[in-house]
Amino acid sequence: MLDLQNFKSRVARRLLALFVISALAPTVALAVLSYVQVTRQLTRENERSLGVASKAAANAILERLAVAREQVEVLSTIAELSLGNQGVSGGLTHGRGKGLAAAAIVPTEGPPRVLFGDAPRIDDETRNRLRRLAPAEQLLHSGAAGLDGIAPLSLAQALPDGSVIWAQIDPQPFWTTAETYASLRSRARLCVLDSVLRPVFCPGVALEDFQDELPVNADAARSVAFEWVSDGEKYFGSFRPIFLRFAFRSSNWAVVVSESEENVLAHAAGFRFTFPLVAFLSLCVVLLLSTAQIRRSLEPIVSLSQATKRIAARDFDSRVEVSTKDEFAELGESFNAMAKQLKRQFETLSAVNAVDRAALSSMDERSVVETALAELSALYPDGHPTASVLASADEEESWAMEWLPGLGPQVSRVRWSDADAAILRDRLDAFFLSSQEDRPGYLPPYRVTDKPASELVVPLAKNGHPLGVMTVRLAFGTVDAAEISRIRQISDQVALSLSHFRVLNQMEALTTGALFALARTVDAKSPWTSGHSERVASLSVEIARQLGLPDEDLAILWRGGLLHDIGKIGVPASILDKPAKLTDEEYQAMKDHTVMGARILEPIAAYADLIPLVLYHHERWDGSGYPEGLEGEDIPWLARIVAVADTFDAMTSDRPYRSGMSATAAHELIVKLSPTQFDTRVVDAFRVVMGDRIQEEADETVLVTSLEEAG
């Protein structure tokens, strides 16, 4: 019985009438020929459709695996941050209801720690494979298929401490998507096999009927079309491999999409009987009605097709005009609304990317804020965007920036009170300023414009800590959740960049402070060495600049110069401050400070590049130095620079057993010792650096002499 509910649409009724009238040919001979041709075409089309369906199903599976992979990566990142905590942070439940049925942390030994869902059951072979995973590598594991033809799927990712995140993939959304893509033809069946052609997902399909027609395994490099006969009925199938080896450390899978010949030719079954009877009568009517009717139906479709291509080319200003009073007109309106939304979304994404690029290209907070305000000004020409940023730990004052048309960014100082920061801390959602009188003092002065608008204030915050605010004026009638969300995307990226900058600055300050503390701890051991390490570090950097060394080497020299004598912590003060000549045993204890310093720094991975400077800065060019007696080019390059700087400062500083030399005398002695003790290239650079100091000392000597003679 004909279901009239399907033909309420005017388009459906029009097309139905068109196909009923023009479906058959005028003669029986043409009917027979058409039937044969249609049968062949359906067979070829079925082969192509099955290939497309298998490819679509394979891509859908890979997309679902990619989604699962991203969810497991998020779980792994959160798990890494929470390692060592007694409990599991709430963030580790990420993935519940989003494609993952269960998740657990599986240690190298002992029972797993369940995050959500059921505890995993992992056999010994799989556990061995998990142990071989490198950090951040993922492993896709499929178990044995049950009676329903569906095998359990799990995805694991290794953590830095040797444990793994083990997540069980929810089969319902995972396979539903693949089956949807596989069913491009109404009755196509999907079967997914592992590398040895065992079922991973094969519900309701008798695998043994066509298993002999398949390749030996799922590692085939191309898709294969095949046919088979089961219970007297012919079937068509398409085999396509899914490559998983590199992304998921798993053997490849294969997708098989099949359909019976009866289904393929179902549309042609009644064709040979009904078509000859009505063909002659329909021909005359088709000539009269089809041209006008098809044209009327295809014009909107052509217009939509052309507009879709323009949208694909990112011409989001493209619009469709449909004059018909049917569903095509509604489709055209929906298309225009979609194009407008896509344009706004792509503009927002472009703005977020611009802010991201600004953050990556510089460590300047104002540069990032300026980029964000420029993008907001382009999105909202009358928006008058502003930003107010709370002072960080290393800044004295807070500041604000506003974007003025034709003038660009304007920076001013603002003041944040403790009350303002407290209010913002409790109010991190976007809000509107009701009037100019309610405008907080931390915002730039309100600039009156001709167009009335609502001023949206979006707090900038990270982990509940306020960093500032951004404001944008929105015209009345255009304020909706979508616009606020787009502005929030940009402000969140700004907040993330500001937070990132401040964390890096804090870490850099902490590292620098620790280095100075260590250096001053060493120098404080003896009153004769006060400031020695800092002077050696500064002179080493000056010599390196003269040699044209890169910034990376300058940073190593600065840190290494500060810590080059850290081993003297283990040298007794009686030896360091002894006014007489050291005995052999005492001298050996003094020389051991280089080895001791290297041992002190060895456990600190971040200071690994400083160890050669600490260990070898007393080696000599002729091989007579210590601790290893290295000679010439065997001495590390940066250690040769520290050796010259260290020797100069030692010569010019007072010691308990002697007074310090003048800079001129020390300079001349180092030049004299250069062929045997130092690298001549370093000494040449040292001479250039010392030129001004020696001249200053000479001028001071002349002045003192003149004053003494005059006195």
Salt bridges, closest charged atoms under 4 A:
GLU45 OE2 - ARG48 NH2 2.37
GLU73 OE2 - ARG69 NE 3.32
GLU109 OE2 - ARG131 NH2 3.53
GLU137 OE1 - ARG249 NH1 2.45
ASP194 OD2 - ARG198 NE 2.85
ASP219 OD1 - ARG245 NH2 2.98
GLU227 OE1 - LYS234 NZ 3.24
GLU259 OE1 - ARG185 NE 2.65
GLU299 OE2 - ARG295 NE 3.31
ASP317 OD1 - LYS343 NZ 2.64
ASP326 OD2 - ARG14 NH2 3.24
GLU347 OE1 - ARG344 NH1 3.32
GLU365 OE2 - ARG502 NE 2.87
ASP382 OD2 - LYS451 NZ 2.93
GLU397 OE1 - ARG413 NE 3.35
GLU402 OE1 - HIS384 NE2 3.14
GLU402 OE1 - ARG447 NE 2.92
GLU455 OE1 - ARG439 NH1 2.77
GLU483 OE1 - ARG344 NH2 3.27
GLU483 OE2 - ARG486 NH2 2.89
ASP492 OD1 - ARG488 NE 3.18
GLU534 OE2 - ARG520 NE 2.64
GLU542 OE2 - ARG693 NH2 2.89
ASP565 OD2 - HIS532 NE2 3.36
ASP565 OD2 - HIS564 NE2 3.05
ASP565 OD2 - LYS568 NZ 3.46
ASP565 OD1 - HIS593 NE2 3.29
ASP565 OD1 - HIS617 NE2 3.46
GLU586 OE1 - LYS578 NZ 2.61
ASP609 OD2 - ARG559 NH2 3.04
GLU633 OE1 - ARG640 NH2 2.97
GLU633 OE2 - ARG681 NH2 3.13
ASP646 OD1 - HIS532 NE2 2.83
ASP646 OD1 - HIS564 NE2 3.15
ASP646 OD2 - HIS618 NE2 3.84
ASP649 OD2 - HIS532 ND1 2.50
ASP649 OD1 - ARG535 NE 2.61
ASP679 OD2 - ARG640 NH1 2.74
ASP679 OD2 - ARG681 NH2 2.96
